[in-house]
Amino acid sequence: MRNFAAIDFETANGKRTSVCSVGVVIVKDGKIVNKIYRLIRPAPNYYTQWTTAIHGLTYDDTMEAEDFPDVWAEIKPLIDGLPLVAHNSPFDEGCLRAVHELYDMTYPNYKFYCTCRTSRKVFGKDLPNHQLHTVAARCGYNLENHHHALADAEACAQIALLIIPDPPKPKKAKKADKDTHVGDLFASLIPQQVKKNK
């Protein structure tokens, strides 16, 4: 795939709405053109011991961070029209939907692709598991700082470039089918009445 935005969320607790950081890597024509990393004030605003153990973020890190709608207002125009890619996309898509609902924001029905699911199809049992760092290594990318949202999004982008094919382009309608309407054909056969001058 050559045009997409890879995205990764980290959460503060077990609630999908508690996104506390986001990483986005924008790829156009097969090249990374932009990277965004933002801390987010989670909702509900508390951290569990096990989530902090995973990503290292604490209440103090996001105490003065912006709420999700303000962060997303910056990101949304940058990813407009691009499909989103995530590793284990049901989690990230679930987070994105949950915070949109929480803040009563219109969800634009983003199209998600999953590098984890694709890895299972492409590599199958050749890999011991399909975790992000394992798949990244198989694709020749060394993932450092795993569970940092931007590092994970960048690894996801590198994987997607290698193993997710471009979606098929919609077939163009034949010109005659597209441009000609039956009514137009009849109109062209009926002589137009000439207006009489009064």
C-alpha positions as CSV (number, residue, x, y, z in Angstrom):
1,M,0.0,0.0,0.0
2,R,1.4,3.4,-1.0
3,N,-1.1,6.0,0.4
4,F,-2.3,5.7,4.0
5,A,-2.0,6.9,7.6
6,A,-0.7,4.4,10.2
7,I,-2.1,5.1,13.6
8,D,-1.5,3.8,17.1
9,F,-3.2,4.6,20.4
10,E,-2.1,3.9,24.0
11,T,-4.7,3.9,26.8
12,A,-4.5,4.9,30.4
13,N,-6.8,2.2,31.7
14,G,-9.1,-0.6,30.6
15,K,-11.6,1.8,29.0
16,R,-11.3,2.4,25.2
17,T,-12.1,6.1,25.8
18,S,-9.0,6.5,27.9
19,V,-6.6,7.3,25.0
20,C,-3.6,9.0,26.5
21,S,-1.3,9.2,23.4
22,V,-1.5,8.9,19.7
23,G,1.0,8.4,17.0
24,V,0.3,8.9,13.3
25,V,2.6,8.3,10.3
26,I,1.3,9.6,7.0
27,V,2.5,7.8,3.8
28,K,2.0,9.2,0.3
29,D,3.4,7.6,-2.8
30,G,5.2,5.0,-0.7
31,K,7.1,7.6,1.3
32,I,6.6,8.9,4.9
33,V,5.7,12.5,4.6
34,N,4.6,13.4,8.1
35,K,4.8,12.1,11.7
36,I,2.6,13.3,14.5
37,Y,2.8,12.4,18.2
38,R,0.5,13.9,20.8
39,L,-0.3,13.3,24.5
40,I,-4.0,13.3,25.4
41,R,-5.8,13.8,28.7
42,P,-7.5,10.5,29.1
43,A,-11.2,10.0,29.9
44,P,-11.7,8.7,32.6
45,N,-8.5,10.4,33.8
46,Y,-6.7,7.7,35.8
47,Y,-3.9,5.2,35.0
48,T,-3.7,1.6,36.1
49,Q,-0.5,0.0,37.1
50,W,-0.5,-2.4,34.3
51,T,-1.0,0.2,31.5
52,T,1.8,2.3,32.9
53,A,4.0,-0.8,33.0
54,I,3.3,-1.2,29.3
55,H,3.9,2.3,27.9
56,G,5.5,4.2,30.8
57,L,3.0,7.1,30.8
58,T,1.5,8.3,34.1
59,Y,-1.1,10.8,35.3
60,D,1.6,13.5,35.6
61,D,2.6,13.1,31.9
62,T,-0.9,14.0,30.6
63,M,-2.1,16.2,33.4
64,E,-1.8,19.3,31.2
65,A,-2.4,17.6,27.8
66,E,-5.3,18.6,25.6
67,D,-8.5,16.6,25.5
68,F,-9.1,14.3,22.5
69,P,-11.3,16.7,20.4
70,D,-8.5,19.4,20.4
71,V,-5.9,16.8,19.4
72,W,-8.0,15.3,16.7
73,A,-8.9,18.7,15.2
74,E,-5.2,18.9,14.3
75,I,-4.8,15.4,13.0
76,K,-8.1,15.0,11.1
77,P,-7.4,17.3,8.2
78,L,-3.9,15.7,7.7
79,I,-5.4,12.2,7.2
80,D,-8.5,13.3,5.2
81,G,-9.2,10.8,2.4
82,L,-6.6,8.3,3.5
83,P,-7.3,4.8,4.7
84,L,-6.0,4.1,8.2
85,V,-3.7,1.2,9.1
86,A,-3.1,-0.2,12.6
87,H,-1.6,-3.4,14.1
88,N,-4.5,-5.2,15.6
89,S,-6.8,-2.6,14.1
90,P,-10.0,-3.6,16.1
91,F,-8.3,-2.1,19.2
92,D,-7.3,1.2,17.6
93,E,-10.5,1.5,15.6
94,G,-12.5,0.7,18.8
95,C,-10.6,3.5,20.7
96,L,-11.2,6.0,17.9
97,R,-14.9,5.2,17.7
98,A,-15.3,5.3,21.5
99,V,-13.7,8.7,22.0
100,H,-15.8,10.1,19.1
101,E,-18.9,8.8,20.8
102,L,-17.8,10.1,24.2
103,Y,-17.3,13.6,23.0
104,D,-20.4,13.5,20.7
105,M,-18.2,13.9,17.6
106,T,-19.3,12.7,14.1
107,Y,-17.4,9.6,13.2
108,P,-16.3,9.8,9.5
109,N,-16.3,6.0,9.0
110,Y,-12.6,5.6,8.5
111,K,-11.5,2.6,6.4
112,F,-9.1,0.5,8.5
113,Y,-6.6,-2.1,7.4
114,C,-4.8,-4.4,9.9
115,T,-1.2,-5.3,9.6
116,C,-1.6,-8.1,12.2
117,R,-4.4,-9.8,10.2
118,T,-2.5,-9.4,7.0
119,S,0.7,-10.8,8.6
120,R,-1.3,-14.0,9.6
121,K,-2.3,-14.4,5.9
122,V,1.1,-13.6,4.5
123,F,3.5,-15.2,7.0
124,G,1.2,-17.8,8.7
125,K,3.1,-20.3,10.8
126,D,6.5,-19.0,9.6
127,L,6.4,-16.6,12.6
128,P,6.1,-17.7,16.2
129,N,3.5,-14.9,16.8
130,H,2.2,-11.9,15.0
131,Q,3.0,-9.3,17.6
132,L,4.1,-5.9,16.2
133,H,7.8,-6.3,17.0
134,T,7.9,-9.8,15.6
135,V,6.3,-8.8,12.3
136,A,8.4,-5.7,12.1
137,A,11.6,-7.7,12.5
138,R,10.4,-10.1,9.7
139,C,9.9,-7.1,7.5
140,G,13.5,-5.9,8.2
141,Y,12.5,-3.1,10.6
142,N,14.0,-2.8,14.0
143,L,11.3,-1.6,16.4
144,E,12.9,0.3,19.2
145,N,10.8,1.9,22.0
146,H,7.9,-0.5,21.6
147,H,4.6,0.8,23.0
148,H,5.5,4.4,22.3
149,A,2.6,5.4,20.0
150,L,4.7,7.0,17.4
151,A,7.3,4.2,17.3
152,D,4.6,1.7,16.9
153,A,2.8,3.7,14.2
154,E,6.1,3.9,12.3
155,A,6.7,0.2,12.5
156,C,3.1,-0.4,11.4
157,A,3.7,1.9,8.4
158,Q,6.9,0.0,7.4
159,I,5.0,-3.3,7.6
160,A,2.1,-2.0,5.6
161,L,4.3,-0.7,2.8
162,L,5.6,-4.2,2.4
163,I,2.7,-6.6,2.9
164,I,-0.6,-4.7,2.4
165,P,-1.5,-4.5,-1.3
166,D,-3.1,-1.4,-2.7
167,P,-6.9,-1.6,-2.7
168,P,-8.3,-2.3,-6.2
169,K,-9.3,0.8,-8.0
170,P,-13.0,1.1,-8.9
171,K,-13.6,0.2,-12.5
172,K,-14.5,3.2,-14.7
173,A,-17.9,3.1,-16.3
174,K,-17.8,3.0,-20.1
175,K,-18.2,6.5,-21.5
176,A,-21.5,5.7,-23.2
177,D,-22.9,4.2,-20.0
178,K,-21.8,7.1,-17.9
179,D,-22.6,10.0,-20.2
180,T,-25.7,9.0,-22.1
181,H,-29.2,8.8,-20.6
182,V,-32.2,7.4,-22.4
183,G,-34.1,10.7,-21.9
184,D,-31.2,12.5,-23.7
185,L,-31.4,10.1,-26.6
186,F,-35.2,10.7,-27.1
187,A,-34.7,14.5,-26.7
188,S,-32.2,14.5,-29.5
189,L,-34.7,12.7,-31.8
190,I,-37.6,15.1,-31.1
191,P,-37.4,18.3,-33.1
192,Q,-37.3,21.3,-30.9
193,Q,-40.3,23.6,-31.3
194,V,-39.4,27.0,-32.6
195,K,-40.8,29.9,-30.6
196,K,-43.0,32.1,-32.7
197,N,-42.5,35.8,-32.4
198,K,-45.5,37.6,-31.1
